[in-house]
Amino acid sequence: MRLFLLLCFRAFMLLEAYSFTDETDRQALLAFKSQISEDKIDVLSSWNHSFPLCNWKGVTCGRKHKRVTDLDLGGLQLGGVISPSIEYGMGGQPSIYGDVYSFGVLLLEMFTGKRPTNELFGGNFTLHSYAKSGLPERVMDIADNSILHSGLRVGFPIVECLTSILEVGLRCSEEYPANRLAMSGAAKELISIRERFFKTRRTARR
């Protein structure tokens, strides 16, 4: 129970304190690299943890925030899907659409226990589609096992709670920016989940 509460608490705190860094973009680009065929992957040999992100082939970063502002892979004939969290060509200003997307992906990571770069994913099968495929009937199958074995109290509506949280993550990480839940909307949804599943119990203890 403690682990589950900790994850929920962390999700709520991220709404106020979440800081997007170059690590967000690094993971997104590595996920793209994992989709590239073996015969072409050598052209992105610099895309690894031994090189600073801003020194990767084709990558240009902003001077202040050090996030990706331009991505030039023209002529390399690479195939794959690049995460919308990569905000390039924006004049050095990462958009709120990319930030809310990254927040949604983080929620999915926290409650499924899988990262976008997991070997399970490839092509059109992503963390987003994996989480979506489990809702609502198979939510227990896609949830992180450490949550399911964290001493949840008898009678806790784990399926309903997990489904509600993952739905927020899915709505934040929609492929098209216009379809994504705004950060204020995500905050409202998560606060509602907290009040619904945890406030009653805290009040009863008093």
N, CA, C and O of each residue as an XYZ file, in Angstrom:
824
protein
N       0.829     -1.202      0.000
C       0.000      0.000      0.000
C       0.863      1.252      0.000
O       0.544      2.245     -0.654
N       1.960      1.188      0.743
C       2.834      2.358      0.835
C       3.404      2.729     -0.536
O       3.466      3.905     -0.894
N       3.820      1.708     -1.301
C       4.390      1.971     -2.621
C       3.360      2.625     -3.534
O       3.671      3.583     -4.241
N       2.143      2.111     -3.519
C       1.096      2.645     -4.373
C       0.799      4.100     -4.003
O       0.650      4.952     -4.879
N       0.717      4.372     -2.720
C       0.471      5.735     -2.258
C       1.625      6.658     -2.641
O       1.418      7.818     -2.995
N       2.850      6.119     -2.563
C       4.023      6.915     -2.915
C       3.991      7.306     -4.381
O       4.295      8.447     -4.729
N       3.622      6.363     -5.245
C       3.544      6.651     -6.670
C       2.465      7.687     -6.961
O       2.667      8.590     -7.773
N       1.326      7.554     -6.300
C       0.251      8.524     -6.483
C       0.695      9.903     -6.011
O       0.462     10.908     -6.682
N       1.341      9.936     -4.839
C       1.803     11.203     -4.288
C       2.811     11.852     -5.222
O       2.785     13.065     -5.427
N       3.700     11.042     -5.789
C       4.702     11.568     -6.704
C       4.042     12.162     -7.944
O       4.471     13.203     -8.442
N       3.007     11.504     -8.439
C       2.296     12.014     -9.608
C       1.674     13.367     -9.314
O       1.726     14.273    -10.146
N       1.085     13.508     -8.129
C       0.469     14.777     -7.771
C       1.524     15.872     -7.624
O       1.310     16.999     -8.070
N       2.655     15.553     -7.007
C       3.708     16.534     -6.794
C       4.327     16.989     -8.105
O       4.763     18.134     -8.224
N       4.369     16.096     -9.090
C       4.955     16.444    -10.382
C       4.193     17.567    -11.072
O       4.760     18.307    -11.876
N       2.931     17.688    -10.763
C       2.131     18.749    -11.383
C       2.641     20.131    -11.009
O       2.488     21.087    -11.769
N       3.253     20.229     -9.821
C       3.759     21.517     -9.359
C       5.267     21.646     -9.541
O       5.782     22.750     -9.716
N       5.973     20.515     -9.500
C       7.428     20.595     -9.468
C       8.116     19.889    -10.630
O       9.341     19.765    -10.626
N       7.364     19.423    -11.622
C       7.977     18.666    -12.706
C       8.882     19.555    -13.540
O       8.460     20.603    -14.029
N      10.116     19.133    -13.696
C      11.092     19.904    -14.461
C      11.552     19.082    -15.656
O      12.141     18.015    -15.482
N      11.293     19.563    -16.864
C      11.674     18.845    -18.069
C      13.108     19.204    -18.445
O      13.447     20.382    -18.549
N      13.938     18.205    -18.645
C      15.345     18.412    -18.940
C      15.717     17.706    -20.233
O      14.865     17.152    -20.928
N      17.007     17.737    -20.539
C      17.473     17.062    -21.737
C      17.268     15.556    -21.650
O      17.259     14.882    -22.680
N      17.103     15.012    -20.447
C      16.886     13.568    -20.289
C      15.581     13.137    -20.951
O      15.491     12.030    -21.483
N      14.569     14.006    -20.922
C      13.302     13.726    -21.601
C      13.544     13.493    -23.080
O      13.051     12.523    -23.656
N      14.311     14.393    -23.694
C      14.597     14.279    -25.125
C      15.532     13.114    -25.415
O      15.393     12.435    -26.432
N      16.487     12.887    -24.514
C      17.423     11.769    -24.706
C      16.674     10.443    -24.816
O      16.928      9.652    -25.724
N      15.750     10.206    -23.885
C      14.998      8.954    -23.885
C      14.106      8.833    -25.119
O      13.932      7.742    -25.662
N      13.542      9.960    -25.560
C      12.687      9.949    -26.745
C      13.492      9.583    -27.997
O      13.026      8.817    -28.840
N      14.708     10.139    -28.109
C      15.542      9.846    -29.275
C      16.082      8.418    -29.240
O      16.222      7.778    -30.282
N      16.384      7.923    -28.046
C      16.838      6.538    -27.935
C      15.710      5.572    -28.303
O      15.952      4.504    -28.866
N      14.478      5.960    -27.978
C      13.327      5.137    -28.354
C      13.195      5.095    -29.874
O      12.874      4.055    -30.450
N      13.447      6.248    -30.523
C      13.426      6.289    -31.991
C      14.530      5.413    -32.564
O      14.303      4.669    -33.518
N      15.731      5.500    -31.981
C      16.870      4.708    -32.452
C      16.580      3.214    -32.378
O      17.016      2.448    -33.238
N      15.837      2.798    -31.343
C      15.544      1.366    -31.164
C      14.657      0.812    -32.276
O      14.564     -0.404    -32.446
N      14.001      1.702    -33.038
C      13.115      1.268    -34.120
C      13.846      1.104    -35.452
O      13.298      0.549    -36.404
N      15.094      1.594    -35.511
C      15.843      1.588    -36.767
C      16.409      0.200    -37.053
O      16.858     -0.496    -36.142
N      16.385     -0.189    -38.308
C      16.884     -1.504    -38.708
C      18.386     -1.615    -38.453
O      19.104     -0.615    -38.472
N      18.844     -2.825    -38.219
C      20.238     -3.091    -37.867
C      21.230     -2.594    -38.913
O      22.334     -2.173    -38.568
N      20.847     -2.638    -40.190
C      21.790     -2.256    -41.246
C      22.004     -0.745    -41.342
O      22.905     -0.291    -42.048
N      21.180      0.039    -40.633
C      21.329      1.492    -40.682
C      21.627      2.124    -39.330
O      21.853      3.331    -39.239
N      21.625      1.311    -38.284
C      21.740      1.868    -36.935
C      23.109      2.488    -36.668
O      23.248      3.323    -35.774
N      24.127      2.082    -37.445
C      25.484      2.614    -37.228
C      25.579      4.113    -37.518
O      26.474      4.780    -37.000
N      24.677      4.650    -38.332
C      24.749      6.078    -38.658
C      24.417      6.934    -37.438
O      24.689      8.134    -37.420
N      23.830      6.311    -36.424
C      23.513      7.020    -35.179
C      24.348      6.478    -34.020
O      23.894      6.414    -32.877
N      25.570      6.093    -34.343
C      26.451      5.512    -33.325
C      26.750      6.486    -32.187
O      27.058      6.068    -31.070
N      26.659      7.786    -32.472
C      26.936      8.783    -31.420
C      25.767      8.921    -30.447
O      25.903      9.552    -29.399
N      24.617      8.332    -30.792
C      23.436      8.406    -29.932
C      23.552      7.366    -28.821
O      22.946      6.297    -28.897
N      24.315      7.675    -27.815
C      24.467      6.768    -26.673
C      24.833      7.586    -25.437
O      25.062      8.792    -25.530
N      24.886      6.938    -24.302
C      25.113      7.640    -23.041
C      26.561      8.118    -22.863
O      26.871      8.814    -21.896
N      27.441      7.746    -23.789
C      28.833      8.187    -23.698
C      29.037      9.587    -24.273
O      30.045     10.240    -24.004
N      28.065     10.037    -25.069
C      28.158     11.358    -25.694
C      27.069     12.275    -25.138
O      25.946     11.827    -24.908
N      27.385     13.547    -24.921
C      26.350     14.502    -24.503
C      25.273     14.591    -25.580
O      25.584     14.544    -26.770
N      24.044     14.714    -25.183
C      22.926     14.769    -26.121
C      23.150     15.789    -27.228
O      22.874     15.512    -28.395
N      23.645     16.963    -26.866
C      23.802     18.047    -27.838
C      24.915     17.782    -28.849
O      25.065     18.538    -29.809
N      25.704     16.711    -28.647
C      26.755     16.332    -29.591
C      26.336     15.165    -30.472
O      27.124     14.682    -31.284
N      25.114     14.719    -30.316
C      24.640     13.616    -31.141
C      24.473     14.081    -32.591
O      24.172     15.246    -32.852
N      24.669     13.165    -33.510
C      24.555     13.464    -34.940
C      23.173     14.008    -35.268
O      22.160     13.384    -34.952
N      23.138     15.178    -35.904
C      21.888     15.775    -36.348
C      21.110     16.539    -35.296
O      20.059     17.106    -35.594
N      21.617     16.563    -34.054
C      20.881     17.204    -32.961
C      21.436     18.592    -32.645
O      22.648     18.779    -32.532
N      20.546     19.544    -32.509
C      20.912     20.893    -32.078
C      20.101     21.232    -30.839
O      18.895     20.988    -30.797
N      20.758     21.795    -29.827
C      20.087     22.115    -28.568
C      20.046     23.623    -28.329
O      20.837     24.381    -28.892
N      19.111     24.034    -27.487
C      19.033     25.428    -27.089
C      20.167     25.755    -26.126
O      20.640     24.872    -25.410
N      20.607     27.000    -26.097
C      21.735     27.386    -25.248
C      21.395     27.371    -23.766
O      22.238     27.042    -22.931
N      20.157     27.728    -23.442
C      19.788     27.835    -22.032
C      19.219     26.536    -21.475
O      19.727     26.009    -20.485
N      18.161     26.014    -22.111
C      17.489     24.836    -21.547
C      18.118     23.516    -21.974
O      17.788     22.472    -21.412
N      19.033     23.541    -22.974
C      19.750     22.347    -23.427
C      18.833     21.246    -23.957
O      19.233     20.084    -24.029
N      17.611     21.608    -24.325
C      16.717     20.634    -24.935
C      16.823     20.730    -26.455
O      17.315     21.726    -26.985
N      16.367     19.709    -27.146
C      16.473     19.642    -28.598
C      15.614     20.723    -29.237
O      14.418     20.824    -28.965
N      16.237     21.526    -30.089
C      15.512     22.574    -30.820
C      15.535     22.337    -32.324
O      14.779     22.968    -33.063
N      16.400     21.429    -32.782
C      16.430     21.105    -34.207
C      16.949     19.686    -34.372
O      17.852     19.249    -33.659
N      16.359     18.977    -35.328
C      16.767     17.589    -35.589
C      16.873     17.408    -37.095
O      15.867     17.430    -37.805
N      18.094     17.228    -37.576
C      18.343     17.126    -39.008
C      18.861     15.735    -39.339
O      20.043     15.443    -39.160
N      17.971     14.883    -39.820
C      18.349     13.524    -40.222
C      18.098     13.327    -41.713
O      17.962     12.200    -42.191
N      18.039     14.435    -42.431
C      17.770     14.383    -43.857
C      18.815     13.581    -44.619
O      20.014     13.697    -44.365
N      18.342     12.771    -45.551
C      19.237     11.985    -46.394
C      19.695     10.677    -45.784
O      20.344      9.878    -46.458
N      19.369     10.441    -44.517
C      19.809      9.208    -43.862
C      18.857      8.045    -44.112
O      19.193      6.890    -43.848
N      17.667      8.357    -44.622
C      16.677      7.329    -44.971
C      16.394      6.399    -43.787
O      16.481      5.176    -43.897
N      16.058      7.011    -42.669
C      15.738      6.246    -41.472
C      14.227      6.157    -41.297
O      13.500      7.091    -41.633
N      13.765      5.037    -40.774
C      12.332      4.855    -40.559
C      12.035      4.675    -39.089
O      12.756      3.973    -38.381
N      10.966      5.314    -38.630
C      10.605      5.203    -37.225
C       9.722      6.366    -36.816
O       9.541      7.319    -37.574
N       9.182      6.283    -35.625
C       8.309      7.331    -35.103
C       9.032      8.088    -33.999
O       9.493      7.493    -33.025
N       9.129      9.414    -34.159
C       9.784     10.246    -33.145
C       8.733     10.802    -32.198
O       7.719     11.346    -32.635
N       8.974     10.666    -30.928
C       8.036     11.115    -29.908
C       7.703     12.597    -30.068
O       8.586     13.404    -30.358
N       6.424     12.960    -29.879
C       6.029     14.374    -29.938
C       6.674     15.210    -28.849
O       6.596     16.438    -28.895
N       7.309     14.579    -27.871
C       7.953     15.348    -26.807
C       9.201     16.070    -27.312
O       9.713     16.971    -26.648
N       9.692     15.670    -28.494
C      10.821     16.362    -29.090
C      10.309     17.633    -29.755
O       9.629     17.585    -30.780
N      10.641     18.751    -29.164
C      10.141     20.031    -29.664
C      11.241     20.729    -30.465
O      11.925     21.614    -29.952
N      11.404     20.324    -31.728
C      12.417     20.960    -32.555
C      11.758     21.927    -33.536
O      10.565     21.829    -33.820
N      12.559     22.864    -34.046
C      12.029     23.835    -34.988
C      11.085     24.831    -34.335
O      10.235     25.410    -35.011
N      11.224     25.039    -33.019
C      10.314     25.938    -32.301
C      11.015     27.211    -31.860
O      10.562     27.881    -30.932
N      12.112     27.549    -32.513
C      12.834     28.756    -32.146
C      13.453     28.664    -30.767
O      13.667     29.677    -30.101
N      13.744     27.426    -30.338
C      14.385     27.255    -29.033
C      13.423     27.289    -27.876
O      13.859     27.309    -26.725
N      12.107     27.298    -28.137
C      11.119     27.356    -27.077
C      10.285     26.077    -27.074
O       9.358     25.957    -27.874
N      10.588     25.121    -26.198
C       9.788     23.896    -26.114
C       8.341     24.255    -25.803
O       8.088     25.111    -24.955
N       7.390     23.617    -26.473
C       5.987     23.975    -26.295
C       5.352     23.242    -25.135
O       5.863     22.218    -24.681
N       4.225     23.772    -24.651
C       3.494     23.140    -23.562
C       2.924     21.812    -24.007
O       2.671     20.940    -23.175
N       2.714     21.637    -25.321
C       2.190     20.373    -25.804
C       3.201     19.247    -25.595
O       2.830     18.127    -25.246
N       4.478     19.554    -25.812
C       5.514     18.560    -25.586
C       5.657     18.241    -24.118
O       5.895     17.087    -23.760
N       5.517     19.239    -23.255
C       5.655     19.031    -21.822
C       4.543     18.161    -21.265
O       4.804     17.259    -20.470
N       3.302     18.419    -21.672
C       2.194     17.619    -21.166
C       2.292     16.197    -21.714
O       1.901     15.242    -21.044
N       2.814     16.061    -22.934
C       3.041     14.719    -23.498
C       4.041     13.955    -22.636
O       3.809     12.797    -22.289
N       5.145     14.598    -22.295
C       6.175     13.957    -21.478
C       5.637     13.583    -20.104
O       5.978     12.530    -19.565
N       4.795     14.446    -19.538
C       4.185     14.149    -18.244
C       3.303     12.911    -18.352
O       3.314     12.052    -17.470
N       2.539     12.826    -19.441
C       1.683     11.658    -19.633
C       2.476     10.371    -19.751
O       2.103      9.347    -19.178
N       3.577     10.428    -20.501
C       4.435      9.256    -20.650
C       5.011      8.846    -19.295
O       5.110      7.658    -18.987
N       5.389      9.841    -18.488
C       5.943      9.550    -17.169
C       4.913      8.833    -16.287
O       5.259      7.900    -15.562
N       3.664      9.264    -16.351
C       2.618      8.587    -15.592
C       2.488      7.129    -16.030
O       2.371      6.232    -15.195
N       2.509      6.901    -17.334
C       2.408      5.536    -17.853
C       3.594      4.695    -17.397
O       3.433      3.527    -17.043
N       4.787      5.290    -17.406
C       5.985      4.583    -16.930
C       5.842      4.176    -15.473
O       6.116      3.032    -15.111
N       5.413      5.115    -14.638
C       5.340      4.893    -13.199
C       4.396      3.756    -12.832
O       4.678      2.986    -11.914
N       3.280      3.648    -13.541
C       2.257      2.681    -13.141
C       2.253      1.390    -13.961
O       1.566      0.436    -13.600
N       3.014      1.348    -15.063
C       3.172      0.085    -15.795
C       4.537     -0.542    -15.513
O       4.737     -1.740    -15.712
N       5.472      0.288    -15.047
C       6.818     -0.222    -14.777
C       7.632     -0.416    -16.033
O       8.653     -1.103    -16.004
N       7.203      0.175    -17.142
C       7.909      0.014    -18.414
C       8.253      1.379    -19.007
O       7.453      2.313    -18.949
N       9.446      1.479    -19.574
C       9.888      2.707    -20.222
C       9.604      2.626    -21.718
O       9.446      1.529    -22.253
N       9.536      3.767    -22.401
C       9.281      3.769    -23.844
C      10.325      2.978    -24.630
O      10.051      2.511    -25.735
N      11.526      2.830    -24.056
C      12.614      2.118    -24.740
C      12.620      0.618    -24.453
O      13.530     -0.085    -24.892
N      11.626      0.118    -23.728
C      11.551     -1.303    -23.415
C      11.567     -2.133    -24.696
O      10.956     -1.752    -25.695
N      12.264     -3.262    -24.667
C      12.401     -4.107    -25.860
C      11.053     -4.650    -26.340
O      10.944     -5.141    -27.464
N      10.046     -4.562    -25.502
C       8.711     -5.016    -25.879
C       8.123     -4.149    -26.987
O       7.297     -4.613    -27.773
N       8.552     -2.885    -27.045
C       7.955     -1.941    -27.982
C       8.780     -1.795    -29.255
O      10.003     -1.933    -29.254
N       8.063     -1.511    -30.340
C       8.735     -1.321    -31.619
C       7.701     -1.034    -32.693
O       6.578     -1.532    -32.619
N       8.065     -0.236    -33.691
C       7.124      0.114    -34.749
C       5.959      0.918    -34.194
O       6.158      1.934    -33.528
N       4.743      0.460    -34.469
C       3.549      1.161    -33.994
C       3.116      0.719    -32.601
O       2.175      1.277    -32.036
N       3.794     -0.272    -32.053
C       3.451     -0.739    -30.706
C       4.315      0.013    -29.700
O       5.506     -0.264    -29.563
N       3.715      0.952    -29.009
C       4.422      1.840    -28.097
C       3.908      1.678    -26.671
O       2.967      0.925    -26.421
N       4.529      2.383    -25.753
C       4.054      2.390    -24.366
C       2.610      2.869    -24.313
O       1.805      2.334    -23.551
N       2.283      3.865    -25.110
C       0.920      4.404    -25.139
C      -0.078      3.336    -25.581
O      -1.100      3.132    -24.927
N       0.216      2.654    -26.690
C      -0.713      1.639    -27.193
C      -0.775      0.437    -26.257
O      -1.818     -0.205    -26.140
N       0.345      0.129    -25.587
C       0.382     -0.965    -24.609
C      -0.569     -0.677    -23.458
O      -1.364     -1.533    -23.072
N      -0.483      0.545    -22.903
C      -1.348      0.920    -21.783
C      -2.811      0.966    -22.231
O      -3.706      0.521    -21.513
N      -3.034      1.502    -23.407
C      -4.401      1.636    -23.917
C      -5.043      0.271    -24.128
O      -6.241      0.105    -23.898
N      -4.259     -0.699    -24.561
C      -4.796     -2.035    -24.842
C      -5.264     -2.748    -23.571
O      -6.057     -3.687    -23.633
N      -4.763     -2.289    -22.417
C      -5.117     -2.960    -21.166
C      -6.321     -2.382    -20.454
O      -6.786     -2.938    -19.459
N      -6.832     -1.260    -20.964
C      -7.947     -0.596    -20.273
C      -9.287     -0.911    -20.928
O      -9.411     -0.918    -22.152
N     -10.293     -1.172    -20.081
C     -10.210     -1.304    -18.617
C     -10.092     -2.755    -18.133
O      -9.702     -3.003    -16.993
N     -10.434     -3.714    -19.011
C     -10.542     -5.111    -18.561
C      -9.222     -5.729    -18.122
O      -9.205     -6.578    -17.231
N      -8.100     -5.310    -18.746
C      -6.818     -5.963    -18.471
C      -5.845     -5.059    -17.731
O      -4.632     -5.232    -17.843
N      -6.356     -4.107    -16.984
C      -5.480     -3.155    -16.308
C      -4.539     -3.844    -15.326
O      -3.411     -3.388    -15.137
N      -4.978     -4.932    -14.700
C      -4.117     -5.643    -13.747
C      -2.976     -6.362    -14.461
O      -1.936     -6.634    -13.862
N      -3.172     -6.667    -15.736
C      -2.126     -7.353    -16.504
C      -1.001     -6.409    -16.907
O       0.146     -6.834    -17.049
N      -1.321     -5.128    -17.094
C      -0.293     -4.190    -17.545
C       0.304     -3.382    -16.390
O       1.291     -2.672    -16.580
N      -0.288     -3.484    -15.194
C       0.212     -2.715    -14.049
C       1.527     -3.287    -13.548
O       1.774     -4.487    -13.660
N       2.368     -2.424    -12.997
C       3.646     -2.835    -12.422
C       3.381     -3.802    -11.273
O       2.595     -3.506    -10.373
N       4.038     -4.954    -11.307
C       3.834     -5.977    -10.269
C       4.164     -5.484     -8.879
O       3.571     -5.941     -7.902
N       5.113     -4.545     -8.771
C       5.495     -4.048     -7.453
C       4.339     -3.295     -6.795
O       4.255     -3.223     -5.569
N       3.449     -2.736     -7.617
C       2.265     -2.056     -7.083
C       1.273     -3.081     -6.571
O       0.687     -2.920     -5.500
N       1.092     -4.128     -7.341
C       0.092     -5.141     -6.993
C       0.476     -5.930     -5.749
O      -0.382     -6.538     -5.110
N       1.755     -5.925     -5.403
C       2.219     -6.668     -4.223
C       2.749     -5.724     -3.155
O       3.698     -6.047     -2.440
N       2.131     -4.563     -3.055
C       2.627     -3.564     -2.097
C       1.763     -3.454     -0.844
O       1.777     -2.428     -0.165
N       1.014     -4.506     -0.539
C       0.240     -4.520      0.696
C      -0.996     -3.654      0.663
O      -1.306     -2.971      1.639
N      -1.708     -3.674     -0.456
C      -2.938     -2.885     -0.563
C      -3.971     -3.411      0.429
O      -4.098     -4.619      0.627
N      -4.702     -2.494      1.046
C      -5.700     -2.898      2.032
C      -6.825     -3.670      1.354
O      -7.131     -3.438      0.184
N      -7.426     -4.572      2.080
C      -8.535     -5.365      1.560
C      -9.689     -4.441      1.178
O     -10.103     -3.584      1.958
N     -10.185     -4.627     -0.005
C     -11.311     -3.829     -0.455
C     -10.940     -2.573     -1.217
O     -11.818     -1.887     -1.740
N      -9.627     -2.251     -1.292
C      -9.232     -1.053     -2.032
C      -9.541     -1.252     -3.510
O      -9.159     -2.273     -4.081
N     -10.223     -0.301     -4.144
C     -10.622     -0.440     -5.561
C      -9.445     -0.188     -6.504
O      -9.423      0.807     -7.228
N      -8.479     -1.088     -6.490
C      -7.247     -0.923     -7.233
C      -7.482     -0.813     -8.736
O      -6.842      0.000     -9.403
N      -8.400     -1.627     -9.280
C      -8.667     -1.606    -10.721
C      -9.205     -0.247    -11.145
O      -8.741      0.334    -12.126
N     -10.180      0.254    -10.407
C     -10.785      1.536    -10.735
C      -9.786      2.681    -10.597
O      -9.750      3.590    -11.426
N      -8.970      2.627     -9.533
C      -7.991      3.684     -9.300
C      -6.911      3.696    -10.382
O      -6.591      4.750    -10.931
N      -6.351      2.527    -10.687
C      -5.321      2.434    -11.713
C      -5.851      2.866    -13.077
O      -5.171      3.572    -13.821
N      -7.059      2.441    -13.394
C      -7.666      2.811    -14.670
C      -7.793      4.325    -14.790
O      -7.499      4.892    -15.843
N      -8.226      4.976    -13.726
C      -8.396      6.432    -13.739
C      -7.069      7.147    -13.959
O      -6.997      8.102    -14.732
N      -6.015      6.686    -13.279
C      -4.700      7.320    -13.404
C      -4.113      7.097    -14.800
O      -3.589      8.025    -15.417
N      -4.205      5.863    -15.288
C      -3.651      5.564    -16.610
C      -4.405      6.305    -17.710
O      -3.811      6.683    -18.719
N      -5.695      6.512    -17.527
C      -6.460      7.269    -18.513
C      -5.958      8.707    -18.613
O      -5.942      9.287    -19.699
N      -5.547      9.283    -17.477
C      -4.967     10.625    -17.495
C      -3.667     10.608    -18.295
O      -3.423     11.487    -19.122
N      -2.832      9.591    -18.036
C      -1.581      9.467    -18.769
C      -1.800      9.324    -20.268
O      -1.064      9.907    -21.065
N      -2.805      8.553    -20.650
C      -3.114      8.352    -22.066
C      -3.620      9.632    -22.716
O      -3.249      9.946    -23.847
N      -4.456     10.363    -22.015
C      -5.006     11.603    -22.576
C      -3.927     12.676    -22.713
O      -3.997     13.514    -23.611
N      -2.935     12.654    -21.830
C      -1.835     13.624    -21.917
C      -0.867     13.273    -23.048
O      -0.214     14.156    -23.602
N      -0.776     11.999    -23.386
C       0.227     11.557    -24.370
C      -0.382     11.171    -25.712
O       0.162     10.325    -26.423
N      -1.505     11.785    -26.059
C      -2.093     11.562    -27.387
C      -1.100     12.018    -28.462
O      -0.309     12.934    -28.238
N      -1.150     11.375    -29.620
C      -0.201     11.685    -30.692
C      -0.344     13.126    -31.189
O       0.655     13.808    -31.414
N      -1.581     13.584    -31.359
C      -1.805     14.929    -31.885
C      -1.957     15.936    -30.747
O      -2.803     15.757    -29.871
N      -1.145     16.991    -30.754
C      -1.146     17.982    -29.662
C      -2.526     18.510    -29.302
O      -2.834     18.680    -28.122
N      -3.361     18.772    -30.306
C      -4.672     19.350    -30.052
C      -5.584     18.414    -29.261
O      -6.551     18.856    -28.641
N      -5.268     17.117    -29.288
C      -6.104     16.133    -28.587
C      -5.649     15.887    -27.152
O      -6.301     15.156    -26.407
N      -4.525     16.500    -26.764
C      -3.979     16.236    -25.429
C      -4.690     17.031    -24.338
O      -5.157     18.149    -24.556
N      -4.756     16.428    -23.180
C      -5.309     17.093    -22.009
C      -4.354     18.211    -21.588
O      -3.142     18.004    -21.536
N      -4.890     19.378    -21.292
C      -4.040     20.482    -20.830
C      -3.501     20.160    -19.443
O      -4.085     19.349    -18.723
N      -2.386     20.791    -19.060
C      -1.785     20.525    -17.762
C      -2.762     20.860    -16.636
O      -2.810     20.165    -15.620
N      -3.534     21.919    -16.819
C      -4.522     22.281    -15.796
C      -5.596     21.206    -15.691
O      -6.102     20.924    -14.605
N      -5.938     20.609    -16.832
C      -6.918     19.527    -16.833
C      -6.372     18.288    -16.157
O      -7.090     17.601    -15.430
N      -5.089     17.999    -16.397
C      -4.453     16.849    -15.754
C      -4.427     17.034    -14.248
O      -4.669     16.090    -13.496
N      -4.133     18.251    -13.807
C      -4.109     18.552    -12.370
C      -5.483     18.321    -11.760
O      -5.603     17.724    -10.690
N      -6.502     18.791    -12.436
C      -7.867     18.635    -11.944
C      -8.245     17.164    -11.839
O      -8.862     16.748    -10.858
N      -7.879     16.378    -12.846
C      -8.204     14.956    -12.859
C      -7.488     14.209    -11.730
O      -8.103     13.401    -11.034
N      -6.188     14.478    -11.546
C      -5.429     13.768    -10.517
C      -5.863     14.161     -9.113
O      -5.896     13.322     -8.213
N      -6.193     15.417     -8.926
C      -6.684     15.854     -7.615
C      -8.018     15.181     -7.319
O      -8.282     14.785     -6.184
N      -8.856     15.054     -8.342
C     -10.134     14.382     -8.181
C      -9.937     12.923     -7.794
O     -10.665     12.389     -6.957
N      -8.940     12.277     -8.414
C      -8.635     10.880     -8.093
C      -8.157     10.760     -6.650
O      -8.552      9.841     -5.932
N      -7.311     11.686     -6.233
C      -6.824     11.676     -4.856
C      -7.982     11.829     -3.871
O      -8.063     11.098     -2.883
N      -8.865     12.768     -4.140
C     -10.000     12.995     -3.240
C     -10.927     11.789     -3.212
O     -11.482     11.444     -2.169
N     -11.085     11.168     -4.338
C     -12.024     10.048     -4.440
C     -11.526      8.786     -3.756
O     -12.297      8.088     -3.098
N     -10.236      8.489     -3.907
C      -9.740      7.206     -3.419
C      -8.975      7.267     -2.099
O      -8.775      6.239     -1.452
N      -8.548      8.459     -1.696
C      -7.701      8.535     -0.500
C      -8.206      9.463      0.601
O      -7.879      9.253      1.769
N      -8.982     10.465      0.266
C      -9.413     11.426      1.283
C     -10.313     10.795      2.328
O     -10.191     11.100      3.514
N     -11.212      9.923      1.908
C     -12.150      9.287      2.834
C     -11.427      8.519      3.912
O     -11.806      8.561      5.083
N     -10.371      7.810      3.507
C      -9.629      7.003      4.471
C      -8.894      7.865      5.465
O      -8.843      7.541      6.651
N      -8.303      8.998      4.985
C      -7.567      9.886      5.888
C      -8.517     10.498      6.915
O      -8.181     10.645      8.090
N      -9.723     10.855      6.434
C     -10.693     11.479      7.333
C     -11.139     10.493      8.412
O     -11.359     10.880      9.559
N     -11.272      9.229      8.042
C     -11.736      8.211      8.981
C     -10.743      7.979     10.095
O     -11.127      7.534     11.177
N      -9.462      8.272      9.855
C      -8.430      8.033     10.865
C      -8.441      9.075     11.966
O      -7.946      8.819     13.064
N      -8.988     10.228     11.696
C      -8.965     11.314     12.657
C      -9.865     11.027     13.861
O      -9.959     11.850     14.772
